Amino acid sequence: MPWTTPPIISGFLIGGWRAALLEIVTIAMAVAVYLPFVRMQDRVSYGEELKAQEDEDKASA
């Protein structure tokens, strides 16, 4: 199986529907683990963006 085959399709081709289901579950678990950190970083970046915009508005006024 070439390494460029998409995850769920490769699982189905190698091990049938059970392997494809296992890959779906694994991907869902990875998303559940990383999502809180991505959201936290998004909040931090958004706050920095708002602060930079306020500083820019003060400087131009």
Backbone torsions as a table, in degrees:
resi	resn	phi	psi	omega
1	MET	NA	124.9	177.5
2	PRO	-64.5	146.3	-177.1
3	TRP	-69.5	-14.2	-178.7
4	THR	-86.2	-1.2	178.6
5	THR	-68.3	131.8	-179.9
6	PRO	-56.8	148.9	-171.6
7	PRO	-53.1	-53.8	-173.5
8	ILE	-69.5	-37.0	178.6
9	ILE	-66.8	-42.6	179.6
10	SER	-63.9	-39.8	177.1
11	GLY	-62.0	-40.2	178.5
12	PHE	-66.0	-41.8	-178.7
13	LEU	-70.3	-33.1	-178.3
14	ILE	-82.7	-46.0	-171.4
15	GLY	-127.0	7.7	179.0
16	GLY	86.2	-165.4	-173.8
17	TRP	-67.6	-28.2	179.9
18	ARG	-68.1	-39.9	177.9
19	ALA	-68.5	-38.3	177.1
20	ALA	-63.6	-41.7	178.0
21	LEU	-63.5	-40.4	177.6
22	LEU	-61.9	-40.0	178.0
23	GLU	-67.0	-37.7	176.8
24	ILE	-62.3	-45.0	179.6
25	VAL	-64.3	-41.5	179.7
26	THR	-64.0	-42.6	177.8
27	ILE	-64.2	-42.0	178.7
28	ALA	-62.3	-39.8	178.4
29	MET	-66.1	-40.2	178.7
30	ALA	-64.1	-41.0	177.7
31	VAL	-63.6	-42.4	-179.7
32	ALA	-63.6	-33.6	180.0
33	VAL	-74.3	-43.7	-173.7
34	TYR	-84.8	-24.0	-174.6
35	LEU	-56.7	-44.1	178.8
36	PRO	-59.4	-36.8	179.8
37	PHE	-71.1	-37.7	177.5
38	VAL	-65.4	-42.9	178.3
39	ARG	-63.9	-40.5	179.5
40	MET	-63.8	-43.9	178.8
41	GLN	-65.3	-35.4	177.6
42	ASP	-64.0	-42.1	177.5
43	ARG	-62.7	-42.3	179.7
44	VAL	-63.8	-46.3	-179.8
45	SER	-64.2	-38.8	178.8
46	TYR	-65.2	-41.2	177.0
47	GLY	-62.5	-41.6	177.5
48	GLU	-64.9	-37.6	178.4
49	GLU	-65.1	-43.0	178.5
50	LEU	-64.5	-41.2	179.3
51	LYS	-63.8	-42.1	178.7
52	ALA	-64.6	-37.5	179.0
53	GLN	-68.1	-40.3	177.7
54	GLU	-64.3	-42.6	178.4
55	ASP	-62.3	-38.9	178.7
56	GLU	-66.5	-40.9	178.2
57	ASP	-64.6	-38.7	178.7
58	LYS	-67.3	-38.8	-178.0
59	ALA	-70.1	-33.0	-177.9
60	SER	-84.9	-13.0	-177.7
61	ALA	-83.3	NA	NA
